[in-house]
Amino acid sequence: MAKQARLTLKDYQALAGIRRGMRQFLEFSAGAAGAAGLTPAQHQALLAIKGMQGPVTVGSLAEWLGVRPHSAVGLVNRLVTLKLVARVADPADRRRMRLRLTKRAEAKLAALSQIHRAELRRFSSVLAPLLAALH
């Protein structure tokens, strides 16, 4: 195994700046989700359902989010109650349920994603020099 280069003060400053920026982005995201009437977990679940490849089930959502299946069930149940997610029988196996965003969820997610994309573009101008400063 190759010997690791020693970290410099600039490395520590860049790492600290990156972590600070990530924390600020997460705070921004939580606030934006709240303003849209969602918790951060609900927003993350909607984004995952929209962005995942292939059919989405509670199990695949749990794996994607890194949570236990029973936690994903509770999250999906709340999203169904809010009329943001629908459970649809899998045509290949009617015992299996797929998750689908409702039109209401699509609209909320589109609006949230627009402002998140703008914030990430702004943040990338701060992040790029910090990443470049790492040795």
Secondary structure, DSSP 8 states (H G I E B T S, - for coil): --------HHHHHHHHHHHHHHHHHHHHHHHHHHHTT--HHHHHHHHHHHHSSS---HHHHHHHHT--HHHHHHHHHHHHHTTSEEEEEETTEEEEEEEEE-HHHHHHHHHHHHHHHHHHHHHHHHHHHHHHH--
